[in-house]
Amino acid sequence: MANSGQKVVLITGCSSGIGLRIAVTLAKDEKQRYHVIATMRDLKKKDKLVEAAGDAYGKTLMLLPLDVCSDDSVRQCVNSVKDRHIDILINNAGVGLLGPVESISIEEMKRVFDTNFFGVVRMIKEVMPDMKKRRSGHIVVMSSVMGLQGVVFNDVYTASKFAMEGFCESMAVQLMKFSIRLSMIEPGPVHTEFETKMMENVAKMDFPGVDADTVRYFKDVYLPSSIDIFEAMGQTPEDIAKCTKMVIESDSPRFRNLTNSLYTPIVALKYADETGGLSVNTFYNLLFNFGPLMHITMSILKCLTCSCLRRRTISPN
């Protein structure tokens, strides 16, 4: 139970990665300003979180089961919170999907949307009425730079993030009238076990039904380039947790928060040309015409990306 003066923070998807690090970072706040409710679909996967939380577990951090794909689970979780009082909701639960779209079933696509989009919608719908009554609250949504700029072979994942960005951009206007803040956290590549495993798995797949050229472009062109970008520009879950903490502690939190300033020019490129041709053609040339040059550039960037630069990239300001 939260102590007087503590803000109640409910976080989804805390079994690993970004969600785990956000939960631990807030629970270990030196001033103990937060009572963290870390949630996950299967509490059998709690061990990593409990170990990372250390002495904070049972004090400033508690666990609850939550499946964001289930209306009943969402309702039961929020009802388990004293007076349904949640000051800060951090929507972190998400799944990825990578590969040629011809090889992806509609059911797989629906699964991604059910978690990445409808999961966020379920959570917001459940906490929003109480926040409106109190005329206070902060909703944080873990989006992605891919919610702003499409990335080849990430078609379905990108679409789910675009949908979420549009939904939240619309909601932010209404929520402002009730003194409720809404913030998007938009990381680029992040080094997590989930991402590593997904990249390893797709590299081994055969993709039946997909033409040979597309498979070759995916395996021999996209994947090596993607690995280069991850190694040169990737952040850690700790970086994203620090950025998220900055956002919720800001007196005037921004709506959009790119966690990696190295991606700012890429996003700006899209809005520099209303026809969309500039960004599409640029990404085409980078991937298919200037692949070797991009590899060299990423290698140089990796060498230049010192700890000082990485500290700069985690600030939303």
C-alpha positions as CSV (number, residue, x, y, z in Angstrom):
1,M,0.0,0.0,0.0
2,A,1.3,3.5,-0.9
3,N,2.4,5.8,1.9
4,S,1.1,9.3,2.2
5,G,2.7,11.5,-0.5
6,Q,3.8,8.6,-2.7
7,K,2.5,8.4,-6.3
8,V,1.0,5.1,-7.3
9,V,2.6,4.0,-10.6
10,L,1.2,1.0,-12.5
11,I,3.5,-0.4,-15.2
12,T,2.6,-3.1,-17.7
13,G,5.0,-5.7,-19.1
14,C,7.6,-5.9,-16.3
15,S,8.9,-9.4,-16.6
16,S,12.0,-8.2,-18.5
17,G,13.6,-5.5,-20.5
18,I,12.4,-1.9,-20.4
19,G,9.4,-2.6,-18.2
20,L,11.6,-4.3,-15.6
21,R,14.1,-1.4,-15.6
22,I,11.4,1.3,-15.3
23,A,9.8,-0.6,-12.3
24,V,13.2,-1.0,-10.5
25,T,14.3,2.6,-11.2
26,L,11.2,4.1,-9.8
27,A,11.0,1.7,-6.8
28,K,14.6,2.5,-5.9
29,D,14.0,6.3,-6.1
30,E,16.1,7.8,-3.3
31,K,13.3,9.9,-2.0
32,Q,10.8,7.0,-2.2
33,R,8.3,9.1,-4.1
34,Y,6.7,6.1,-5.9
35,H,4.7,3.1,-5.0
36,V,5.3,0.8,-8.0
37,I,2.8,-1.8,-9.1
38,A,4.7,-3.9,-11.6
39,T,2.5,-6.2,-13.7
40,M,3.1,-9.1,-16.0
41,R,1.0,-11.8,-17.6
42,D,2.7,-14.7,-15.9
43,L,3.9,-14.1,-12.3
44,K,6.1,-17.3,-12.7
45,K,8.4,-15.0,-14.6
46,K,8.9,-12.6,-11.7
47,D,12.3,-13.8,-10.6
48,K,14.4,-11.4,-12.6
49,L,12.3,-8.4,-11.4
50,V,12.4,-9.5,-7.8
51,E,16.1,-10.0,-7.9
52,A,16.7,-6.6,-9.5
53,A,14.4,-4.8,-7.1
54,G,16.2,-6.2,-4.1
55,D,15.1,-4.6,-0.8
56,A,12.5,-2.5,-2.7
57,Y,10.4,-5.6,-3.3
58,G,7.6,-5.7,-0.8
59,K,8.2,-2.0,0.2
60,T,8.0,0.3,-2.7
61,L,7.3,-2.4,-5.3
62,M,4.5,-4.9,-5.5
63,L,3.4,-7.4,-8.2
64,L,0.1,-8.0,-9.8
65,P,-0.9,-10.3,-12.7
66,L,-2.1,-8.5,-15.8
67,D,-2.8,-9.6,-19.4
68,V,-3.4,-6.4,-21.4
69,C,-5.2,-8.6,-24.0
70,S,-8.0,-9.5,-21.6
71,D,-10.7,-7.0,-20.6
72,D,-11.4,-9.0,-17.4
73,S,-7.7,-9.2,-16.4
74,V,-7.3,-5.4,-16.9
75,R,-10.4,-4.7,-14.8
76,Q,-9.4,-7.1,-12.1
77,C,-5.9,-5.6,-11.9
78,V,-7.1,-2.0,-11.5
79,N,-9.8,-3.1,-9.1
80,S,-7.0,-4.6,-6.9
81,V,-5.5,-1.2,-6.4
82,K,-6.7,0.6,-3.3
83,D,-9.6,2.9,-4.4
84,R,-8.5,2.3,-8.0
85,H,-6.2,5.2,-7.4
86,I,-3.4,5.2,-10.0
87,D,-1.5,8.5,-10.4
88,I,0.8,7.3,-13.3
89,L,0.0,4.6,-15.8
90,I,3.0,3.4,-17.9
91,N,1.9,1.3,-20.9
92,N,5.0,-0.8,-21.7
93,A,3.7,-4.2,-22.6
94,G,4.4,-5.0,-26.3
95,V,5.4,-7.6,-28.8
96,G,7.4,-7.4,-32.0
97,L,7.0,-8.9,-35.4
98,L,9.7,-8.9,-38.2
99,G,9.9,-10.3,-41.7
100,P,8.4,-10.3,-45.2
101,V,4.7,-9.6,-44.8
102,E,3.8,-12.4,-47.2
103,S,5.0,-14.9,-44.6
104,I,2.9,-13.4,-41.7
105,S,-0.6,-14.7,-41.1
106,I,-3.4,-12.4,-40.3
107,E,-3.7,-14.0,-36.9
108,E,-0.1,-13.1,-36.1
109,M,-0.9,-9.5,-37.2
110,K,-4.0,-9.4,-35.0
111,R,-1.9,-10.7,-32.0
112,V,0.5,-7.8,-32.4
113,F,-2.3,-5.2,-32.6
114,D,-4.1,-6.8,-29.7
115,T,-1.1,-6.2,-27.4
116,N,0.5,-3.1,-28.9
117,F,-2.6,-1.1,-29.7
118,F,-5.7,-2.5,-28.1
119,G,-3.7,-3.4,-24.9
120,V,-2.9,0.3,-24.5
121,V,-6.5,1.3,-25.3
122,R,-7.8,-1.2,-22.7
123,M,-5.6,0.2,-20.0
124,I,-6.4,3.8,-20.8
125,K,-10.1,3.2,-20.9
126,E,-9.9,1.5,-17.5
127,V,-7.9,4.2,-15.6
128,M,-9.2,7.3,-17.5
129,P,-12.6,7.7,-15.8
130,D,-11.0,7.7,-12.3
131,M,-8.3,10.2,-13.4
132,K,-11.0,12.4,-14.9
133,K,-12.9,12.5,-11.6
134,R,-9.7,13.5,-9.8
135,R,-8.7,15.8,-12.6
136,S,-5.2,14.6,-12.3
137,G,-3.0,11.8,-13.6
138,H,-0.2,11.0,-16.1
139,I,-0.5,8.4,-18.8
140,V,2.8,7.3,-20.4
141,V,2.9,5.1,-23.5
142,M,6.0,3.3,-24.7
143,S,5.9,3.9,-28.4
144,S,8.8,3.7,-30.8
145,V,10.6,5.8,-33.4
146,M,8.8,3.3,-35.7
147,G,5.6,5.0,-34.7
148,L,6.9,8.1,-36.5
149,Q,8.8,6.6,-39.4
150,G,8.1,3.4,-41.2
151,V,10.9,0.8,-41.4
152,V,11.1,-1.9,-44.1
153,F,10.3,-5.5,-43.0
154,N,8.8,-4.1,-39.8
155,D,5.5,-3.4,-41.6
156,V,3.0,-4.8,-39.0
157,Y,4.9,-3.7,-35.9
158,T,5.3,-0.2,-37.4
159,A,1.5,-0.1,-38.2
160,S,0.7,-1.0,-34.6
161,K,2.8,1.9,-33.3
162,F,1.4,4.3,-35.9
163,A,-2.1,3.4,-34.7
164,M,-1.1,4.0,-31.1
165,E,0.5,7.4,-31.9
166,G,-2.6,8.5,-33.7
167,F,-4.9,7.4,-30.9
168,C,-2.8,9.1,-28.2
169,E,-2.4,12.3,-30.2
170,S,-6.1,12.5,-30.4
171,M,-6.7,11.6,-26.7
172,A,-4.1,14.1,-25.5
173,V,-6.3,17.0,-26.5
174,Q,-9.3,15.7,-24.5
175,L,-7.3,14.7,-21.5
176,M,-5.6,18.1,-21.2
177,K,-9.1,19.5,-20.4
178,F,-9.2,17.2,-17.4
179,S,-5.6,18.1,-16.3
180,I,-4.4,14.7,-17.3
181,R,-1.0,14.5,-19.1
182,L,-0.2,12.0,-21.8
183,S,3.4,11.4,-22.9
184,M,4.9,9.1,-25.6
185,I,8.3,7.6,-25.1
186,E,9.8,6.9,-28.5
187,P,13.0,4.8,-28.4
188,G,15.0,3.7,-31.4
189,P,16.8,0.3,-31.2
190,V,17.1,-1.0,-27.6
191,H,19.4,-3.9,-26.5
192,T,17.0,-6.4,-24.9
193,E,16.9,-10.2,-24.7
194,F,13.7,-10.1,-26.6
195,E,15.2,-8.2,-29.6
196,T,18.3,-10.4,-29.7
197,K,16.2,-13.6,-29.7
198,M,13.8,-12.3,-32.4
199,M,16.7,-11.3,-34.7
200,E,18.3,-14.7,-34.2
201,N,15.1,-16.6,-34.9
202,V,14.1,-14.8,-38.1
203,A,17.6,-15.2,-39.5
204,K,17.1,-19.0,-39.4
205,M,13.6,-19.0,-40.9
206,D,12.9,-20.2,-44.5
207,F,9.8,-18.0,-45.1
208,P,7.9,-20.5,-47.4
209,G,5.7,-18.8,-50.0
210,V,8.0,-15.7,-50.2
211,D,9.9,-15.1,-53.5
212,A,13.6,-15.7,-53.4
213,D,14.5,-12.1,-54.1
214,T,12.6,-10.8,-51.1
215,V,14.1,-13.4,-48.8
216,R,17.5,-12.5,-50.0
217,Y,16.9,-8.7,-49.5
218,F,15.6,-9.5,-46.0
219,K,18.4,-11.8,-44.9
220,D,21.4,-10.4,-46.8
221,V,20.6,-6.7,-46.9
222,Y,18.1,-5.7,-44.2
223,L,19.3,-7.9,-41.3
224,P,23.1,-7.0,-41.6
225,S,22.1,-3.3,-41.8
226,S,19.8,-3.6,-38.8
227,I,22.5,-5.3,-36.7
228,D,24.9,-2.4,-37.7
229,I,22.3,0.1,-36.5
230,F,21.7,-1.7,-33.3
231,E,25.4,-1.9,-32.5
232,A,26.0,1.7,-33.3
233,M,22.9,3.4,-32.1
234,G,21.2,1.0,-29.7
235,Q,20.4,2.1,-26.1
236,T,19.9,0.0,-23.0
237,P,16.7,-0.6,-21.0
238,E,18.4,1.5,-18.3
239,D,18.6,4.5,-20.7
240,I,14.9,4.3,-21.5
241,A,14.0,4.0,-17.8
242,K,16.0,7.1,-17.0
243,C,14.3,9.0,-19.8
244,T,10.9,7.8,-18.6
245,K,11.7,9.0,-15.0
246,M,12.7,12.4,-16.4
247,V,9.4,12.6,-18.2
248,I,7.2,11.8,-15.2
249,E,9.1,14.1,-13.0
250,S,9.0,17.1,-15.4
251,D,6.8,20.0,-14.4
252,S,5.7,20.3,-18.1
253,P,6.2,16.9,-19.7
254,R,6.3,16.9,-23.5
255,F,3.9,14.8,-25.5
256,R,6.6,13.2,-27.7
257,N,9.9,12.2,-26.2
258,L,12.5,10.7,-28.6
259,T,15.0,8.9,-26.3
260,N,17.8,9.0,-28.9
261,S,18.8,12.3,-30.4
262,L,20.6,10.5,-33.2
263,Y,17.2,9.7,-34.7
264,T,16.0,13.3,-34.8
265,P,17.2,14.0,-38.4
266,I,15.6,10.8,-39.6
267,V,12.2,11.8,-38.2
268,A,12.7,15.4,-39.5
269,L,13.3,14.0,-43.0
270,K,9.8,12.7,-43.1
271,Y,8.2,16.1,-42.4
272,A,10.5,18.0,-44.6
273,D,8.6,16.8,-47.7
274,E,4.8,16.7,-47.7
275,T,4.8,14.2,-50.6
276,G,6.7,11.6,-48.6
277,G,9.1,10.9,-51.5
278,L,12.1,12.3,-49.8
279,S,12.1,9.8,-46.8
280,V,11.0,6.8,-48.9
281,N,13.7,7.4,-51.5
282,T,16.3,8.1,-48.9
283,F,15.6,4.9,-47.0
284,Y,15.6,2.9,-50.3
285,N,19.0,4.3,-51.3
286,L,20.5,3.7,-47.9
287,L,19.3,0.1,-47.8
288,F,19.7,-1.0,-51.5
289,N,22.2,1.4,-53.1
290,F,24.5,2.5,-50.3
291,G,24.6,-0.5,-48.1
292,P,28.4,-0.8,-47.8
293,L,28.7,2.9,-47.2
294,M,26.1,2.7,-44.4
295,H,28.0,-0.2,-42.9
296,I,31.2,1.9,-42.8
297,T,29.2,4.9,-41.4
298,M,27.7,2.8,-38.6
299,S,31.1,1.4,-37.7
300,I,32.5,4.9,-37.4
301,L,29.5,6.0,-35.4
302,K,29.9,3.1,-33.1
303,C,33.5,4.1,-32.4
304,L,32.5,7.7,-31.9
305,T,29.5,6.9,-29.6
306,C,31.3,7.5,-26.3
307,S,29.6,7.5,-22.9
308,C,29.3,11.3,-23.1
309,L,27.2,11.1,-26.2
310,R,25.1,8.3,-24.8
311,R,24.3,10.4,-21.7
312,R,23.0,13.1,-24.0
313,T,20.7,10.8,-25.9
314,I,18.6,9.8,-22.9
315,S,17.3,13.2,-22.1
316,P,13.9,14.2,-23.3
317,N,14.9,17.8,-23.1
